[in-house]
Amino acid sequence: MSALIPTTVHRTARNQASIDLANAGSGAPAIKLFTEYGGTLLAVRNLKRPCGVLNAQGRIELRQADADDLVVAGGSATYAEWVSGDGTVLGFGDVTDATGAGVFRIAGGTLLIQGGILRLSEPAVLG
């Protein structure tokens, strides 16, 4: 099966629209981490505004907020959602430690301790 491979110009335009959509609303765009799809919310990592920048390949590099976020419940994070400032889910994916292949990678591992500081490995690259 063949697939359409977007050019850098197309990818850049598409991903800029995603960044613009993520910045909609009055809240902060964020990454929400869960135990699993439909599982317990463990933590929310807020992002800056704009929440991402485009690299030379037109891919989104998410930018974490300067202020640290705390883990709200203990557990192993395996699933995460990228949400806009108005709470709309824009995308989702697997969570791994910093060396894993997950869409969202956590510095220090996926076992989160309530009250601990949450940091994603930089940069989370999407698209």
C-alpha positions as CSV (number, residue, x, y, z in Angstrom):
1,M,0.0,0.0,0.0
2,S,1.3,3.4,-0.8
3,A,0.8,6.6,1.2
4,L,0.8,10.3,0.5
5,I,4.0,11.8,1.9
6,P,3.5,15.5,2.7
7,T,6.1,18.0,1.7
8,T,7.8,20.2,4.3
9,V,5.7,23.1,3.1
10,H,2.4,21.2,3.5
11,R,3.5,19.7,6.9
12,T,4.5,23.2,8.1
13,A,1.1,24.7,7.2
14,R,-0.8,21.8,8.7
15,N,1.1,21.9,11.9
16,Q,0.9,25.7,12.3
17,A,-2.9,25.3,12.1
18,S,-2.6,22.7,14.9
19,I,-0.6,25.0,17.1
20,D,-3.1,27.8,16.5
21,L,-6.0,25.4,17.4
22,A,-4.1,24.3,20.6
23,N,-3.8,28.0,21.7
24,A,-7.6,28.5,21.4
25,G,-9.4,29.2,24.6
26,S,-8.5,31.0,27.8
27,G,-6.8,28.1,29.5
28,A,-3.3,26.8,28.9
29,P,-2.7,24.1,26.3
30,A,-1.6,21.0,28.1
31,I,-0.6,17.3,28.1
32,K,-2.8,15.2,30.3
33,L,-1.3,11.9,31.5
34,F,-3.4,8.9,32.4
35,T,-2.9,5.4,33.6
36,E,-4.5,4.1,30.4
37,Y,-7.1,5.2,27.8
38,G,-10.2,6.1,29.9
39,G,-8.2,5.6,33.1
40,T,-7.2,7.7,36.0
41,L,-5.8,11.2,35.4
42,L,-2.4,11.3,37.0
43,A,-1.0,14.7,35.9
44,V,-1.4,17.7,33.7
45,R,1.7,19.4,32.2
46,N,0.9,22.9,31.0
47,L,2.4,24.3,27.9
48,K,3.6,27.8,27.0
49,R,1.7,30.1,24.6
50,P,2.3,29.5,21.8
51,C,2.5,25.8,22.9
52,G,4.9,24.8,20.2
53,V,7.3,25.9,17.5
54,L,7.9,24.4,14.1
55,N,11.3,22.9,13.4
56,A,13.1,22.8,10.0
57,Q,11.1,19.7,9.0
58,G,7.8,21.5,9.8
59,R,7.2,19.3,12.8
60,I,5.8,20.7,16.1
61,E,8.2,20.9,19.1
62,L,6.0,21.3,22.2
63,R,7.2,23.9,24.8
64,Q,6.6,23.2,28.4
65,A,5.5,26.1,30.7
66,D,8.2,27.6,32.8
67,A,6.4,26.8,36.1
68,D,6.5,23.2,37.3
69,D,3.4,21.1,37.5
70,L,2.7,18.6,40.2
71,V,1.5,15.0,39.9
72,V,-2.1,14.8,41.2
73,A,-2.4,11.0,41.6
74,G,0.2,8.3,41.8
75,G,0.4,5.5,39.2
76,S,2.1,4.5,35.9
77,A,1.4,6.8,33.0
78,T,0.8,4.9,29.7
79,Y,-1.5,7.2,27.7
80,A,-1.6,11.0,27.2
81,E,-3.7,13.6,25.4
82,W,-2.7,16.9,23.9
83,V,-5.5,19.3,24.8
84,S,-6.1,22.9,23.6
85,G,-6.6,25.9,25.9
86,D,-10.4,25.3,25.7
87,G,-10.0,21.6,26.7
88,T,-10.5,20.0,23.3
89,V,-8.5,16.8,22.8
90,L,-6.3,17.4,19.7
91,G,-4.3,14.1,19.7
92,F,-3.2,11.3,21.9
93,G,-0.5,8.7,22.2
94,D,1.6,6.4,24.3
95,V,3.8,7.5,27.2
96,T,7.3,6.1,27.8
97,D,10.4,7.1,29.7
98,A,12.9,9.5,28.1
99,T,14.6,6.7,26.2
100,G,11.4,5.0,24.9
101,A,9.6,5.4,21.6
102,G,6.4,6.9,23.0
103,V,4.8,10.0,21.6
104,F,5.1,11.6,25.0
105,R,8.2,10.9,27.0
106,I,8.6,11.6,30.7
107,A,11.9,12.6,32.3
108,G,12.5,10.2,35.3
109,G,10.2,7.4,34.1
110,T,6.5,6.7,33.8
111,L,5.9,5.8,37.5
112,L,4.5,9.0,38.9
113,I,4.4,9.8,42.6
114,Q,1.6,12.1,43.9
115,G,2.9,15.5,44.7
116,G,6.1,15.0,42.6
117,I,7.2,17.4,39.8
118,L,6.3,16.4,36.3
119,R,8.6,17.2,33.4
120,L,8.4,15.9,29.9
121,S,11.6,15.1,28.0
122,E,12.3,17.9,25.6
123,P,11.3,18.4,23.0
124,A,8.1,16.4,22.4
125,V,8.0,16.3,18.5
126,L,4.6,15.9,16.8
127,G,3.5,15.7,13.2
